[in-house]
Amino acid sequence: MKTQLLTTALILALASPIYASGSHSSGHDDETKTVEEGSHGHSEGQDSDHLEMAAGMPGMVDKVTRTIEVSMIETNDGDMIFEPKSLEIVAGETVRFAIQNKGELEHEFVLDTVEKNAEHKEVMAEFPEMEHDDPNSVRLEDGQSGEIIWSFTNTGTFEFACLIPGHYESGMHSSVTVAGQSAAVDYTIGVVKKVNTKTGKVTIIHEELTNLGMPAMTMVFRVTDDAMLEKLSAGNNICLLYTSPSPRD
């Protein structure tokens, strides 16, 4: 059966061990905690059913659909920023935020609604020594890195921000738009079987696509993104976002 689903977006999943972010307790030691496959991206013993927020909930390591790298930066103009400045995510995605503090000051990453972050920022201004140990946040000293695994269960506009007094006002916040899934969009996981860099084609063994009624099979895709193609190699575990072709008039 020939398929025309060649507008597929390839999203690299994690093929390497996952590490949880460091503790938010005082001292900020450099220890990292390994998250076992299948565990949650939050502290042991916490029940994710009771941690759901408007922005979503802690995600499962083995459900990660893509990794987004986030940098904390101070500019020469005195601004404090995150890169990227905005994100678009589809409801149902589980994202691993790989966060690195590339600045010279301590910063934090807090994912929530704009309103909740504003409330939280006021409390931080009153109690500047307060630190957090929540699954939707991580505080990093200069040069440190950490991660948050988050499942976006709800649509809407959210943000990640640094709520240390003065940092938000200096520009340290980025918008996160979560859109609903189209009926013509589906996700599945797969394994790269073969990569042909000369032709730009990748052979992938993927699992069933329930929404599109497609069984598990092996398919060949053309990858037009050279940077993505270079990252792929046989044996990679990946996530596939399938979009069906638009109907013709």
C-alpha positions in Angstrom: 0.0 0.0 0.0 1.5 3.3 -1.0 1.0 6.2 1.4 1.4 9.9 0.7 2.0 10.8 4.4 5.4 12.3 3.5 4.8 15.6 5.3 5.7 13.8 8.5 7.7 15.8 11.1 10.4 13.7 12.7 10.9 14.6 16.4 14.0 13.0 18.0 13.2 11.2 21.3 15.7 10.4 23.9 18.2 7.6 23.1 20.4 8.3 26.1 19.8 8.0 29.8 17.5 10.6 31.4 18.7 12.7 34.4 16.4 14.5 36.7 17.1 18.1 37.7 19.1 18.8 40.8 17.5 19.5 44.2 16.1 22.9 44.8 17.1 22.8 48.5 19.6 25.2 49.8 23.2 24.7 48.8 22.5 23.7 45.2 24.8 20.7 45.1 25.9 19.4 41.8 24.4 16.0 42.3 21.9 14.8 39.7 19.4 12.0 40.2 18.9 9.3 37.6 15.3 8.8 36.7 14.7 5.1 35.9 12.9 4.3 32.7 9.1 4.5 33.2 9.4 6.6 36.3 8.0 10.1 36.7 10.0 13.2 36.2 9.4 14.3 39.8 10.3 13.3 43.3 9.7 9.7 44.4 6.6 9.1 46.3 4.6 12.0 44.8 1.3 11.0 43.2 1.0 12.6 39.7 -2.8 12.4 39.9 -2.7 15.1 42.6 -0.1 17.3 40.8 -2.1 18.2 37.7 -2.1 21.9 37.1 -3.6 24.2 34.5 -0.4 23.9 32.5 -0.4 20.1 32.8 1.4 17.6 35.0 4.7 15.9 35.5 5.4 13.5 32.6 6.6 10.0 32.3 10.2 9.5 31.0 9.1 6.7 28.6 6.4 9.0 27.2 8.7 11.8 26.1 7.9 12.9 22.5 10.6 15.5 22.1 13.4 17.4 23.9 13.4 21.2 23.9 16.7 22.9 24.9 16.3 26.1 27.0 19.1 28.5 27.7 19.2 31.1 30.5 21.2 34.1 29.3 22.1 37.7 30.4 22.7 40.1 27.5 25.2 42.9 27.1 22.3 45.3 27.4 21.4 44.1 30.9 18.4 42.0 29.8 17.8 38.5 31.2 16.2 36.2 28.7 15.3 32.6 27.9 16.0 31.1 24.5 13.6 30.3 22.9 11.3 33.2 23.6 8.2 31.3 22.6 7.1 27.7 22.0 4.2 26.0 20.3 3.2 22.6 21.6 0.3 20.2 20.8 -1.9 19.0 23.7 -0.9 15.5 24.6 2.8 16.0 24.1 5.2 15.1 26.9 8.2 17.4 26.6 11.7 17.1 28.2 13.0 20.6 28.9 16.8 20.4 28.9 17.7 23.7 30.7 21.1 25.2 30.9 22.2 28.4 32.8 24.6 30.1 30.4 24.6 33.3 32.4 26.7 34.5 35.4 23.8 34.8 37.8 21.5 32.2 39.4 18.2 31.8 37.6 15.1 29.6 37.8 12.6 28.1 35.4 9.0 28.0 36.5 6.3 26.6 34.2 2.8 27.8 34.9 0.0 30.1 33.8 0.8 33.8 33.5 -1.6 34.5 36.4 0.0 32.0 38.7 3.5 33.1 37.9 2.4 36.7 38.7 1.1 35.6 42.1 4.2 33.6 42.7 6.4 36.5 41.7 4.8 38.8 44.3 5.4 36.2 47.1 9.1 35.9 45.9 9.5 39.7 46.1 8.3 39.5 49.8 10.4 36.5 50.6 13.5 36.7 48.3 15.3 33.9 50.1 12.5 31.4 49.3 13.4 28.5 47.0 11.2 25.8 45.5 11.2 22.0 45.1 8.3 21.6 42.7 8.1 19.4 39.6 7.3 22.4 37.4 10.4 24.4 38.4 14.2 24.2 38.7 16.7 26.7 40.0 20.2 26.7 38.6 23.4 28.5 39.4 25.7 29.7 36.6 27.0 26.9 34.5 24.5 24.3 35.9 22.0 22.4 33.9 18.8 20.5 34.8 15.6 19.2 33.3 11.9 19.0 33.7 9.7 16.4 32.1 6.2 17.8 31.5 3.0 16.4 30.0 0.8 19.1 28.4 -2.7 17.9 29.1 -4.6 21.2 28.5 -4.7 23.7 25.7 -4.1 27.4 26.5 -1.3 30.0 26.8 1.2 29.4 29.6 4.8 30.6 30.3 8.0 29.6 31.8 9.7 32.4 33.8 12.4 33.3 36.3 10.7 34.6 39.4 13.8 35.7 41.3 13.1 39.4 42.2 13.9 41.6 39.2 14.6 38.9 36.7 11.1 38.7 35.2 11.0 42.5 34.8 14.4 42.2 33.0 12.7 40.0 30.3 13.1 36.5 31.7 9.9 34.9 30.6 8.8 32.9 27.5 5.3 32.1 26.2 4.1 28.5 25.7 1.1 28.1 23.4 -0.6 24.7 23.6 -3.0 23.9 20.8 -5.4 21.1 20.5 -4.7 18.1 18.2 -6.3 18.0 14.8 -8.2 14.9 13.8 -5.7 14.5 11.0 -2.7 14.4 13.4 -1.4 11.4 15.3 1.6 10.4 17.2 3.5 7.1 17.4 6.9 5.8 18.3 9.4 4.0 16.1 12.9 2.9 15.5 15.2 4.0 12.7 16.2 1.0 10.6 18.3 2.7 8.0 19.5 6.2 7.0 20.6 7.1 3.5 22.2 10.5 3.7 22.8 10.6 -0.1 19.1 10.3 -1.0 17.8 12.0 2.2 15.7 8.9 3.0 15.1 7.3 6.3 13.6 3.8 6.9 11.5 3.6 10.1 9.7 0.8 11.8 6.8 2.4 13.6 3.9 1.4 15.8 0.2 1.7 15.1 -1.4 5.0 14.4 -4.8 4.7 16.0 -6.4 8.0 14.8 -5.4 7.5 11.2 -6.2 3.8 11.2 -2.7 2.8 10.1 -1.2 -0.5 11.4 2.3 -0.9 12.5 4.7 -1.1 9.5 8.0 -0.2 8.1 8.0 2.9 5.9 10.5 5.1 4.0 10.4 8.8 4.5 12.2 11.7 2.8 13.8 14.1 5.3 14.4 17.6 3.9 15.9 19.0 7.1 19.6 18.3 6.7 20.3 19.1 10.4 17.7 16.5 11.4 19.0 14.0 9.0 22.5 14.3 10.5 21.1 13.5 14.0 19.5 10.2 12.8 21.2 6.9 12.8 20.1 3.2 12.8 18.8 2.2 16.2 17.5 5.6 17.2 14.3 5.6 19.2 12.1 8.4 17.8 8.6 9.9 17.9 6.7 10.5 14.7 4.1 13.2 14.2 2.0 12.2 11.3 -0.1 14.7 9.3 -2.4 13.4 6.7 -2.5 15.2 3.3 -5.2 17.8 2.7 -8.2 16.6 0.7 -8.3 17.7 -2.9 -11.1 19.8 -4.3 
